[in-house]
């Protein structure tokens, strides 16, 4: 008996050493309690959820220091540490959660066509959404260059010194290897080339999704470097009417309007914009850094909710633009055309979109989607005109099945593309007519609670270049809720086309048509390894760290050769290799956020056993953005970007440079805000430390554009939302 009493005393003492923690969780903006929020002790693997009053209690906590994480869907996760036994100040404390639009958007990622959240998908996906999308949209409301150019591993490469045409480069690879999609449909390709980025205004975008490296299972040929998927806003039960007005110190003007509404049977969205540019020459060299242009965009969509199981979406996109660059006095009307240099792009685009979704049951869904696109473009430079029309279409029928442990999607699709050159050239016509039929299947399976496998296979048959078998695999390991590893790889291909950056630089002048009997498709292998780690470093300090290692190899790349005033595409025994790493850090403390990104891209081209640096690639690039943000009230941001020296196509090396900007927005009242941005306030310009052409101003021979040419520009305006 005398042994039992001390034992009971020890057990009782141990029980009384256990602690209880109570917290009330509120919405930061409204002060209302949040029911269902998770209060979790990772080190103890225990927690609780808040009740209707926002209160949660966790019992049986031993003495010591423990991290506490409070989270709820659509809100920023809040992490902090407490020492137990608790000091009086921390007993029955209150925590306020702030809305996190980015976190909310993660559950509706569309590019993988999966029902899983972005954290549970083996494929690495980057996205721009919510307030980040709005902030970047303020800086360039007329196009999406700024949305992409400030992302790690992505650069928008200017292809024309005077008309500002640009293409997307992912991890240093040419723009032709990236697919640009809108709601999963390929609307911007081929002849539209470098104009695509310049003709997409961001006001009707909900988010932008980026998948880097081979993405061929779902999207076919051309996605060697990756895809950029522009996801538009869908109508909500609450009607929305919004406007944006923006003006620039370079005398540019952007007017945009967006409307959406829906009821039980029908919904609609309508986006319209007018964008105007005034010829601008900050270097006073007589050539435009910003061209003269006028563009009109109309994009209506109608959503038919035919039943609880069936939805039909229809719409069209119309863009008309006249863009003129070159001699600034000529464009201002002070000179006659005669022998002065100019470059004119007159374009009209019309495309249709149809998407039909039908749920067969709770686990199976069938989808049909189609787009038809007409693009007419005329390019004029002194003594030469290139003109033609491109017709393209894409159709797909797929079926998906979802269960608790796996997902399947399989389908068949058809691409068609034809080009009709309107004005005869000095060499043969570039007319062509091609088609591709593809079948694909993709599976995502939970191998265990920590391991997830995604595998896919595509088989394409091209009308000119034969058959392609494209396997792809991604594996994810979730060590815990804060540490995730992803490893993926796959094969890709790109069929030869005359519509690429090299040809656009010379306005497609004197290019010989492609001969399929002499050329083959470019084939690729892409591999990437990704580590994502989250840290809670204090009461309010958190860090998200992501590291990506990448490798892409493209065999027999198509190259443009110019000889005796004639250009032709050839393939030699060689390859292009892109390898390197991306590091992204996001620090958050109270209302401050610091984004730091670094890209190392070593891109090498090999031809007949001789290796050299791939041109127009900054080996080292640093992105820095510091934000102070009070949700729904005010934000201000300072950004700085560094580009290391770049190898140029003429054998010389461009200079390293910094770009810095300041951006701010103030909410005056609900639904009305004003914004002001000081873009490139260091006035970094290639024309300030290097040249952009040789020869005379009336017959310029343009060099590579590797740095900004427009310099310091202020833009500002207001946004209205009803």
C-alpha positions, 0 to 999 in steps of 0.5 A, a space after each residue: 500500500 505504501 508503494 501505491 500511494 507514491 505512484 498515485 501521487 506521481 501520476 496525479 502530479 503529471 496530470 496536473 502538469 498538463 496545460 490548456 490553451 484557449 484562443 478566439 479567432 476573428 476576421 481581421 476586417 470585420 471583427 466577426 468570429 470565424 467558425 471552423 478555423 483550425 488551431 493546431 500544435 504541429 509538434 504535438 500533432 494535436 489541435 481543435 477547431 473553433 466553434 460558432 463564437 470563434 473559440 477553440 480550446 486545446 487540452 493536455 499540453 505539456 510544459 515547454 515551448 510549442 508552435 501554434 498554427 491557425 488556418 482557415 480556407 481563404 485566409 493567411 495561415 497565422 503561426 506563432 510560439 507560446 511557452 507553457 505554462 502560459 503567462 497571464 497575457 496569453 491566457 484566452 487570447 484573440 487572433 485575427 486572420 487576414 484574407 489571403 486571395 492567393 490561398 483561396 485561388 489555389 483551390 481552382 487551378 485549372 491547368 492540370 485539370 485536376 480537382 486537387 488543390 495546388 499543394 496536392 498536385 505533383 506537377 509544380 504550378 506557379 500562379 499569379 492571382 488576387 491582389 498580386 494580379 491587381 498590383 501588376 495589372 496596374 503597372 501595365 493595364 494595356 498588356 500582360 508583359 509586366 505580369 510575366 516579366 517579373 516572375 522568376 525564370 520568365 522573361 518577356 523578350 522584346 523582338 522589335 526595337 521600334 514596335 515593341 513586339 515581345 515574346 515569352 522566354 521560360 528558363 532562357 528558351 525561345 518563345 516558340 517553345 512556350 504555349 500561351 493559352 486562354 482558359 486552356 485554349 490555344 488562341 495565340 500562336 503562329 503568325 501572331 507571334 510577338 504581338 500576342 503579349 501586346 494585345 492582351 489586357 489583364 482586367 478580365 483575368 482571374 489568375 495566371 497559371 504557369 507550368 514550366 518544363 515539358 507539359 505535353 500530356 495535356 497540351 501537345 507539341 510546342 509546350 517544351 519550355 512550358 505553358 502560360 494559361 490565362 484564366 478569365 473571370 467567371 460570373 458570380 451571383 453578385 453582379 459586377 461592373 468595373 472600370 479602369 482608366 490609366 494614363 502615362 507620362 509617355 502620353 499613353 491611355 488605357 480604358 477598360 471595362 468589365 461586366 459580369 452577372 448571372 442567375 440560375 439559368 444564364 450568366 455573362 461576362 463582357 470585357 472591352 478596352 481601348 488602348 492608345 500609344 503616342 510615339 515616344 523617344 526618350 533617348 532623342 535618337 529619332 526612333 520610337 521606343 514606344 510606338 504609336 498604336 490604337 487597339 480595340 478589344 471586345 470579349 463577351 462570353 455567355 454561360 448557360 446553366 442547362 442543369 445541375 449537371 450541364 454547363 455550356 460556355 460560348 464567347 468570342 474575342 475580337 482585337 483590332 490594332 494599328 501599331 506603327 513605329 520608326 522615325 518619330 517625326 514621320 509618325 508625328 506627321 512632321 515628315 513625308 514617308 519617302 525614305 524614312 524608316 518605319 515599321 507598321 503592323 495592322 492586325 485583326 483577330 477574331 476567335 470563338 470559344 465553346 466549352 460544354 461540361 456534363 457530369 455523368 455522376 458524382 465521379 465522372 465528367 465529360 467535356 467538349 471544347 473548341 476554338 476557331 481563330 482568324 488572324 489577319 496581319 500586314 507588316 510594312 517596312 520601307 520597300 517591303 510588305 508582308 501580309 497574310 491570314 492564319 486560320 486555326 482551330 482546336 477541338 477536344 473531347 475528354 472524360 475524367 473520373 475522380 475517386 478518393 485515391 486516384 484521378 483519370 483524364 483521357 481524351 482526343 483532340 485535333 489541331 488545324 492550322 493554315 496560312 495564306 500569304 496575301 502579297 507575293 514575295 520575291 521567293 516562294 509563298 509561305 502558304 501551308 496547311 497542317 493538322 495534328 490528331 492526338 490522344 492522351 491519358 493522365 492518372 494521378 494516384 495516392 501511393 500512400 499518405 505521403 507519396 503521390 504519383 502523376 503519370 501521362 502518355 500522349 500519342 500525336 500524329 502530325 500531317 507532315 512530320 509523323 508520329 510522336 509518343 510523349 510519356 511524362 511523370 511527376 512524383 511528390 513526397 509530402 514529408 509534413 505539412 511544411 515540406 514538399 518534394 517534387 520530381 518530374 520529367 517528360 518528352 516534348 516536340 515542336 514541329 518546324 514553323 517559319 513563325 518564330 522570333 528570328 523570322 519576325 525580327 526580319 519581318 519574314 522577308 525573303 524566307 524560303 518555305 519549309 521543306 518537310 522532306 528535309 526537316 524533322 521536328 525538334 524533340 526535347 527532354 525536360 526534368 525538374 526537381 522542386 523543394 518547397 519549405 515553410 517556416 514559422 520563425 516567430 509570433 508573426 514572422 513566416 518564410 516560404 522557401 521554394 527551390 527549383 532545379 531544371 534541365 531541358 535538352 532540345 535536339 536538332 533545333 531549327 535555325 534561321 540562316 541568311 545568305 545572299 539576301 535569302 533566308 532559310 531554316 536548317 537543322 544541324 547536328 546539335 542541341 540546345 541545353 537549358 539548365 539551372 535553378 530558381 530560388 524564391 523566398 517570401 517573407 511575411 511580417 505583420 503588414 510587410 511582405 518581402 519577395 526575393 527571387 533568383 534565377 540562374 540559367 545556363 543555356 548552351 547551344 551546340 552545333 557540330 561539336 562546338 558549344 557556345 552561349 545561347 544569346 539573350 539570356 541573363 545567366 543571373 537574375 535577381 528579383 526583389 519586391 518589398 510590399 507594405 499592405 493593409 488589406 482593403 485600404 492601402 498598399 505601397 511596393 518597391 521593386 528592384 531587378 538585376 540582369 547580368 550581362 547577356 551574350 548577343 547574336 553579333 558576338 558582343 556582350 551586353 551590359 549588366 543593369 538594374 531596374 527599379 520601380 515604385 508602385 502604390 494604390 489607395 482605396 478612397 472608398 469601397 469600390 473606388 481606388 487610385 493608383 500611381 506607379 513610377 516604373 523604371 525610375 532609375 531611367 535604365 535604357 539600352 540607349 543610355 549605355 549601348 546602341 540599338 542600331 548601326 547605320 543611318 537612322 533612315 536605314 537602321 540595322 537593328 541590334 539585339 534589344 536586351 534592356 529597356 528602351 522606354 526608360 522612366 515612365 510614370 503611370 496612374 489612374 483610378 479603378 471603379 467597381 460597382 
